[in-house]
Amino acid sequence: MQKTYILDTNVLLHNPDSLFAFEDNHVVIPFVVIEEIDNLKKRQDEIGRNARVVTAILDGLRSLGHLSDGVALPSGGRLRIELNHQEFSSFPAVLDSNKNDNRILSVAHHLLHEPGGPVILVTKDLSLRVKADVLSIQSEDFHKDKVNFTRLYEGIGSIHVSAEQMSRFYRDGRLSLNGKLQGYPNQIFIMKNPCQDSQSALALYSGNILRRLIFGDSINFGMKARNKEQRFALEFLMDDEIKIVTLVGRAGTGKTLLALAVGLEKVLEQKAYTKLLVTRPVMPMGNDLGYLPGSKEEKLRSWMQPIYDNLEFLFKNSEEPAKLIDHLIGRNVLEMEALTYMRGRSIPGQFIICDEAQNLSPHMIKTLITRVGEGTKIVFTGDPEQIDHPYLDASSNGLSYLVEKLKDEELAGHVTLKRGERSRVAELCSHLL
């Protein structure tokens, strides 16, 4: 039985391709949604860009027929823009007919009482889903780019080995289990001997073998690993064959600091990359910085302050860390850029760090990662449990989505950091509060 999906504005702005994600079912866009998208299309940010993309897609579909009558979609379903059903006479008087959300609910309510299959309102707005439930209207989030956060890939596993196998691993630096171990490419394993609790080893699963860590004990810009997860992170950050690294963990686990330390080591000391480029979403919805006074660098400073703090810590042995940072920026070996301004760029030969990546949608992650040119390494850091974006959560944000999508790829490495190293106070409160 075909279903009818009614799309809210925020779904289209989250992912313009959501129009094509409902297989052979009917897709309905209330006219008020078109009005909201039209009001947003001039914004110079990700929201404005997605509004323009949605408008262009709908304009292209006009060649197939009148949108108010419905046009065929490539998936076999039909799309139509709903002009009718704005009547509020059968709605509770408490609902304000001037509110766009209520006009969307009106469309869903009337379609629900017409012949046909189930009617489902698709929205990322929690409040609208609650209101729909009160009115007995079925509603749901947009699920196509959601992952199960409770089972998010952590990048770490464990395996029991015999004393003889452990000895062989220590002797040869590698161990083949003849296909008895099924892991993901670049997955870290903690090897344990159940007969001797004190005997263990850390190994990387690569090419169907377990091999010894190469870079886990390296020191980069004065920074070395303080726990095993940080050793795993260094293994991926230092390996130039691994082009995409994702680091997930709570505040204080060292994600950003380690990434910056390795980035500086690679750019300034090893000359493996021409530049260290650091970016982060400057606002939850990726808003433009144009409304702030001052130059672009002055506008960025407040949003990039956590990065400056980490860099000053790494340069703490310098007489004037702030001047050294400005010097590196002036030499064009260090760049800090708002994610808003990354579109359209091609970035070869650089070490890129995207901090606070949990505040990006999967679509925004794709926009950034497709900027990567030859010889570039990109690192994403963030905490999916601390999201500022109003329409993202731990399961639908771009960082979680990226971790799950890349776990089968040889070019990617992922670690979930669990132990806080900022301070005893920070670690205690991170657990208790």
C-alpha positions as a printed Julia matrix, in Angstrom:
433×3 Matrix{Float64}:
   0.0     0.0     0.0
   1.33    3.39   -1.0
   1.87    5.92    1.76
   1.66    9.69    1.64
   4.61   11.54    3.17
   4.17   15.24    3.96
   7.53   17.02    4.18
   8.26   19.86    6.58
  10.58   22.71    5.55
  13.39   21.61    7.86
  13.61   18.2     6.14
  14.25   19.8     2.76
  16.75   22.26    4.24
  18.51   19.41    6.05
  18.84   17.38    2.85
  17.49   18.69   -0.49
  17.66   15.14   -1.9
  15.1    14.0     0.67
  12.52   14.57   -2.08
  13.73   11.35   -3.69
  14.08    9.23   -0.54
  10.58    7.79   -0.23
  10.66    5.05   -2.89
   7.36    4.55   -4.74
   5.19    6.48   -2.28
   3.49    9.85   -2.61
   5.39   12.95   -1.47
   3.41   16.06   -0.58
   4.88   19.5     0.01
   2.45   22.0     1.56
   2.45   25.36   -0.24
   3.46   27.09    2.99
   6.73   25.12    2.85
   7.47   26.63   -0.56
   6.85   30.08    0.94
   9.28   29.37    3.81
  11.94   28.12    1.41
  11.48   31.19   -0.78
  12.05   33.43    2.25
  15.35   31.67    3.0
  16.9    31.42   -0.45
  18.88   34.7    -0.18
  20.77   33.66    2.94
  24.5    33.28    2.33
  24.96   30.11    4.33
  24.19   26.4     4.21
  20.48   27.0     4.82
  20.26   29.5     1.97
  22.22   27.23   -0.31
  19.93   24.27    0.41
  16.86   26.47   -0.12
  18.19   27.38   -3.57
  18.94   23.73   -4.37
  15.41   22.66   -3.41
  13.96   25.45   -5.56
  16.11   24.37   -8.52
  15.03   20.74   -8.12
  11.35   21.69   -8.06
  11.83   23.97  -11.06
  13.38   21.07  -12.96
  10.43   18.82  -12.1
   8.03   21.34  -13.65
   8.98   19.99  -17.06
   7.21   16.75  -16.13
   3.84   18.39  -15.5
   1.96   20.66  -13.13
   3.35   20.31   -9.6
  -0.08   20.94   -8.12
  -1.4    17.86   -9.99
   1.63   15.73   -9.21
   4.65   14.58  -11.21
   6.42   11.24  -11.38
   9.63   10.77   -9.41
  12.54    8.55  -10.54
  11.84    6.15   -7.66
   8.33    5.45   -8.95
   6.47    7.68   -6.52
   4.77   10.99   -7.18
   5.4    14.47   -5.87
   2.86   17.24   -5.59
   2.65   20.66   -4.01
  -0.56   20.88   -1.96
  -2.5    24.1    -2.45
  -5.67   23.13   -0.64
  -6.52   21.95    2.87
  -5.73   25.18    4.7
  -9.18   25.11    6.31
  -9.07   25.27   10.13
 -12.76   24.84   10.92
 -12.31   21.26   12.12
  -9.17   22.05   14.13
  -9.05   22.89   17.84
  -9.52   26.62   18.35
  -6.27   26.81   20.3
  -4.28   26.33   17.07
  -3.28   29.66   15.55
  -4.01   29.54   11.81
  -1.31   32.17   11.19
   1.48   29.82   12.27
   3.13   27.92    9.44
   3.54   24.75   11.49
  -0.2    24.66   12.1
  -0.89   25.14    8.38
   1.31   22.11    7.71
  -0.64   20.18   10.34
  -3.85   21.22    8.61
  -2.7    19.67    5.35
  -1.82   16.42    7.13
  -5.12   16.41    9.03
  -7.25   16.79    5.91
  -5.28   14.26    3.84
  -5.64   11.8     6.71
  -9.41   11.86    6.24
  -9.32   11.37    2.47
  -9.33    7.94    0.76
  -5.88    6.43    0.37
  -3.06    4.88    2.32
  -1.42    6.01    5.56
  -0.48    9.69    5.89
   2.83   10.48    7.63
   4.23   13.89    8.5
   8.03   13.96    8.19
   9.67   16.66   10.29
  12.81   17.23   12.31
  10.9    19.56   14.63
  10.26   17.75   17.93
   7.49   20.15   18.94
   5.66   19.63   15.66
   5.83   15.85   16.13
   4.31   16.26   19.59
   1.49   18.43   18.21
   0.89   15.89   15.44
   0.6    13.13   18.01
  -2.03   15.12   19.95
  -4.05   15.39   16.71
  -3.62   11.64   15.97
  -1.42   12.38   12.97
   1.4     9.89   12.43
   4.79   11.63   12.3
   8.46   10.7    12.16
  11.93   12.08   11.72
  13.77   11.83    8.4
  15.48    8.47    8.8
  17.53    7.95    5.64
  20.74    9.48    7.03
  20.28    8.36   10.64
  22.42    5.72   12.34
  21.94    3.8    15.58
  24.06    5.86   17.96
  23.75    3.29   20.76
  25.64    0.88   18.51
  27.97    3.39   16.87
  31.21    1.82   15.68
  33.92    2.54   18.27
  36.91    1.39   16.23
  38.15   -0.85   19.05
  37.67   -4.57   19.66
  39.22   -7.28   21.81
  40.38  -10.82   21.14
  41.7   -13.7    23.24
  44.92  -15.33   22.06
  47.09  -18.09   23.43
  50.44  -17.56   25.1
  52.16  -18.95   22.02
  50.31  -16.53   19.73
  51.14  -13.64   22.04
  54.81  -14.58   21.98
  54.75  -14.83   18.2
  53.16  -11.37   17.96
  55.83   -9.84   20.2
  58.57  -11.61   18.24
  57.38  -10.89   14.69
  55.39   -7.72   15.24
  52.45   -9.33   13.48
  50.05  -12.22   13.83
  47.87  -14.03   11.32
  44.83  -15.88   12.67
  44.1   -17.59    9.34
  40.78  -15.92    8.78
  39.45  -16.63   12.28
  39.22  -12.91   13.07
  36.68  -10.78   11.25
  37.35   -7.1    11.77
  36.95   -3.81    9.95
  39.88   -2.28    8.05
  42.14   -0.37   10.47
  40.25   -1.58   13.52
  42.26   -1.61   16.74
  42.26   -4.82   18.79
  43.3    -5.35   22.37
  44.86   -8.8    22.48
  44.51  -10.66   25.79
  45.71  -13.98   27.13
  42.86  -15.29   29.35
  45.33  -17.5    31.23
  47.5   -14.55   32.18
  45.48  -11.44   33.0
  48.54   -9.21   32.95
  49.53  -10.22   29.43
  48.04   -8.04   26.68
  49.04   -6.22   23.52
  47.64   -3.55   21.22
  47.35   -4.36   17.53
  45.97   -2.9    14.31
  43.87   -5.12   12.03
  45.04   -4.61    8.46
  45.08   -6.96    5.49
  43.68   -9.86    7.56
  46.55   -9.71   10.02
  47.17   -8.06   13.38
  50.24   -5.85   13.39
  52.06   -3.87   16.03
  51.29   -0.15   16.39
  53.91    2.02   14.71
  53.06    5.57   15.79
  51.21    5.09   19.08
  54.21    6.12   21.2
  55.32    9.01   18.99
  55.8    12.5    20.41
  54.36   15.32   18.33
  54.96   18.95   19.21
  55.66   17.85   22.77
  52.47   15.81   23.01
  52.4    12.08   23.68
  49.55    9.69   24.36
  48.29    9.45   27.95
  46.06    6.4    27.47
  45.53    3.58   25.02
  42.77    5.34   23.06
  45.05    8.3    22.48
  47.72    5.88   21.26
  45.19    4.54   18.77
  44.36    8.08   17.68
  48.05    8.86   17.08
  48.35    5.69   14.99
  45.77    7.03   12.55
  46.76   10.69   12.72
  50.41    9.95   11.94
  49.81    7.41    9.17
  49.74    9.3     5.87
  48.12    6.31    4.14
  44.98    6.85    6.22
  43.37    9.86    4.59
  40.25   10.26    6.75
  40.34   10.1    10.55
  37.32   10.43   12.85
  37.82   11.02   16.56
  34.76   10.87   18.83
  34.78   11.56   22.55
  33.57   13.76   25.36
  35.08   17.15   26.1
  38.57   16.83   27.57
  39.51   13.52   25.97
  42.17   15.22   23.82
  40.61   14.9    20.37
  41.33   18.4    19.1
  44.64   18.83   20.92
  46.1    15.62   19.48
  44.87   16.47   15.98
  46.45   19.94   16.17
  49.72   18.59   17.57
  50.05   16.05   14.76
  48.98   18.62   12.18
  51.72   21.02   13.31
  54.24   18.17   13.38
  53.34   17.11    9.86
  53.35   20.64    8.42
  56.16   22.4    10.29
  58.56   19.58   11.11
  58.02   16.78    8.58
  56.91   19.05    5.69
  54.49   16.3     4.66
  51.75   18.85    3.97
  51.89   22.45    2.8
  49.38   23.86    5.27
  47.37   23.12    8.4
  43.76   24.16    7.76
  41.39   24.25   10.73
  37.66   24.73   10.3
  34.55   24.37   12.41
  30.88   25.28   12.09
  30.84   28.82   13.42
  27.18   28.62   14.38
  24.8    25.69   14.88
  23.12   26.22   11.5
  26.27   27.36    9.72
  25.21   31.04    9.6
  27.29   33.57    7.74
  29.62   35.85    9.73
  28.9    38.92    7.64
  26.72   40.59   10.25
  29.62   40.81   12.71
  31.87   43.9    12.65
  35.53   43.81   11.67
  37.67   41.84    9.21
  37.07   38.18    8.5
  39.88   37.21   10.88
  38.38   39.37   13.65
  34.95   37.86   13.03
  36.35   34.36   13.18
  38.39   34.87   16.32
  35.51   34.45   18.77
  34.27   31.28   17.11
  37.77   29.87   16.75
  38.85   30.73   20.32
  38.95   27.05   21.44
  41.4    26.38   18.6
  43.55   29.36   19.62
  43.51   28.08   23.21
  44.82   24.69   22.12
  47.46   26.23   19.87
  48.68   28.5    22.66
  48.98   25.44   24.89
  51.08   23.68   22.25
  53.26   26.8    21.92
  53.48   27.33   25.69
  57.28   27.15   25.61
  57.39   30.07   23.22
  57.83   33.57   24.67
  54.76   34.95   22.88
  52.46   32.12   21.69
  49.83   34.51   20.25
  52.4    36.27   18.06
  53.77   32.93   16.89
  50.29   31.84   15.83
  49.79   35.09   13.93
  53.2    34.59   12.32
  52.23   31.13   11.08
  48.97   32.51    9.71
  50.92   35.29    8.0
  53.25   32.72    6.41
  50.17   30.87    5.11
  51.16   27.57    6.76
  48.27   27.84    9.23
  44.77   28.82    8.18
  41.54   29.03   10.14
  38.42   29.17    8.06
  34.68   29.16    8.71
  32.95   26.2     7.14
  30.65   28.66    5.37
  33.52   29.73    3.12
  34.78   26.26    2.2
  32.32   25.65   -0.64
  33.82   25.64   -4.11
  37.4    25.23   -2.92
  39.78   22.45   -3.96
  42.29   21.68   -1.23
  45.33   19.56   -2.26
  48.32   18.68   -0.1
  46.95   19.97    3.2
  46.23   18.64    6.69
  42.61   19.58    7.47
  40.96   19.46   10.89
  37.2    19.9    11.17
  36.4    20.46   14.84
  32.92   20.17   16.41
  31.83   18.07   13.43
  28.79   16.8    15.36
  27.1    20.11   14.51
  27.2    19.31   10.79
  24.5    17.5     8.86
  25.52   14.54    6.67
  25.0    16.8     3.67
  27.4    19.41    5.09
  29.97   16.72    5.87
  29.77   15.59    2.25
  30.21   19.19    1.08
  33.43   19.51    3.07
  34.92   16.11    2.34
  34.46   16.55   -1.4
  36.76   19.6    -1.19
  39.68   17.26   -0.42
  42.29   17.17   -3.18
  45.24   14.89   -3.87
  47.67   14.45   -0.99
  45.29   15.9     1.62
  44.43   14.29    4.95
  41.26   15.28    6.8
  40.42   14.78   10.48
  36.95   15.12   12.0
  36.57   15.55   15.76
  33.5    15.95   17.93
  31.11   14.67   20.56
  27.73   13.47   19.18
  26.23   13.8    22.65
  26.82   17.57   22.74
  24.96   19.0    19.76
  23.92   22.65   19.37
  22.13   22.24   16.04
  18.33   22.4    16.59
  17.52   19.66   14.04
  20.36   17.2    14.66
  20.81   14.57   17.34
  23.32   11.86   18.24
  21.97    9.58   15.5
  21.38   12.06   12.66
  24.48   14.3    12.81
  27.12   14.13   10.12
  29.92   12.86   12.35
  28.03    9.75   13.48
  26.89    9.18    9.9
  30.47    9.44    8.61
  31.82    7.0    11.22
  29.31    4.32   10.2
  29.68    4.87    6.46
  33.5     4.71    6.46
  34.09    1.76    8.79
  34.57   -0.63    5.84
  37.06    1.6     4.03
  40.84    1.11    3.97
  41.46    4.86    3.73
  39.7     5.61    7.03
  40.45    5.14   10.71
  38.23    5.75   13.73
  38.69    5.86   17.48
  36.27    6.63   20.31
  38.17    8.3    23.15
  36.66    7.68   26.58
  39.07    8.85   29.24
  39.26   12.56   29.98
  42.75   14.01   30.3
  42.03   17.74   30.67
  41.93   17.69   34.46
  40.52   15.67   37.34
  37.83   18.31   37.81
  36.77   18.19   34.14
  36.72   14.38   34.09
  34.72   14.14   37.33
  32.1    16.65   36.23
  31.89   15.15   32.73
  30.7    11.91   34.34
  28.55   13.3    37.14
  26.81   16.35   35.68
